[in-house]
Amino acid sequence: MLYDITREKSVAQTPEELVRQTLVSWLVEKLNVPESLIKTEFALSQLAPNEKGRLDIIVANPSSANLREPWLLAECKAGKANLQSLEAQVNKYLRIVHPLHIVLAIGNEWHFLSKKGNGYKTAGEIPNFLTKP
């Protein structure tokens, strides 16, 4: 079992959950994201009533009261997924949410994207949460 600080409960230690919790720890410890702004396994129906599915990780943007414009969206998979399927899944979410940053995490391999104009571009890293854009 793993303890999920965002859901405040123990969860089964599946390969995907391990990736998710590693990413949550990185957000808190390395990027200084307040735990209170991170939600895991967030139901899309909370943003769009007819939508199904869950966002692995969403980080609220304190500059916006609207969770449709989060600071970060992350999709996590265990090591057997491919990047193209992860991108396709995130593209579906982008119809509803418009984050400043995206993390595509496949096991220990993480890909970063940041909003540029009307789209997203590959980024070398995600800025510290406390850094002003």
N, C-alpha and C positions, 0 to 999 in steps of 0.2 A: 504494500500500500504506500501511496505518496500523499503528503498533505498538500492540498491546493490552497494557498493563501487567499486566492481571489474568491473561491467558493466557500472558504472556511470549513472544509471537511476533507476527510481522507477519500482518495479515489484509487481505483485499481491501477496497478503499475503495468500498463500495456506499453508496447514500444512507442505508439503515437503519444500517449500521455507523458512519457518520459521526455520526448522532444518538446512537448508543450510546456512542461514544468521547467525544463532547462531554459527555454526562451523567456518565460516569466521571470525566472531568477536573474537572467542577464539584463532584462529591462529594468528591474529594480536596482540591482547591484552596480551595473556598469553605466546605464543611461539615466539613472536617478528618477525613474518614473515612479510616482507615488502609487502604492498598492491599491489605494482607493479608486484610482482611475482605470484599473485593468479589470476586464471581464473576460472570463474564459467560457467556452461552450455557450456563447451568447445566441439566443434564438432570434433569427431574422424576423420572426413574426412580431417581435417587440417594436420593430421599425416599420414593417409593412405587413399588415394583418394576414394577407393571403400567401405570404412567402413561407416556404418550408426550408429547413436546414439550420445549421448553426455555424457561427463564426468561431474559429478556434480561439483567437485572441483579438480583442478590440481594446484600444486605449483611447479614452475620451480626450478631447482637446479642451483644455480649460478656457481657451479663447472663444469656444462655441458651445452654447447650451444644447445644440443639436447633435445627437449621437450619429446622425447620418454623415457628419463631417468630422470623423475622429482623427486623432493625431496619428494613429497607426492601426493597421489591420495585418494580422498574421495568419497564415494557413500552414498547418504542420502535418507532416506525414512521417511514417517510419521509413527506413532506408530503402524500401522497395518501390517507391513511387517514382514517376518521371516528372521532370520539370514542366513539360508541356501540359500534362493533365492537371497539375497544380495551377498553372497559369489560366487554364480554361475555367477551373472552378472559381478562382478569384475574379475573373472577368464577369462571371454571373453576379457575384456580390457587388461589383462596381456599378451595377444598374441601380443599386440602393444606397450604398455608402461611398463616400468620396474622401478617403484618407489622405493625409499629407505624405505618409510613408507606408510601404508594404514590405513585409518579410515573407519570403517563401522558404520554409524550413523543411528539408528532406533529411532526416537523421541529423548528422553533424554538419551537413552542407547547407549553408544559409545564403540566400540571394536577397539583395536589398534593392528596392526601387523607391524613388521619390517623385513627387508630383512636379512636373515641368510643363507649364502652359496648360493645354487641355488633356495631356496624357501623362505617362509615367516613363521615366528613364532609369536605367541601371545606375545604382549609386554604389560607391565603394564602401560606404558605411551609413548608418543612421545617426544623425546628430544627437548629442546629449539632450535630454528632455528640457533641461534648464536653459539651454542655449536659445536665444531669440532668433527667429528666422531673419 
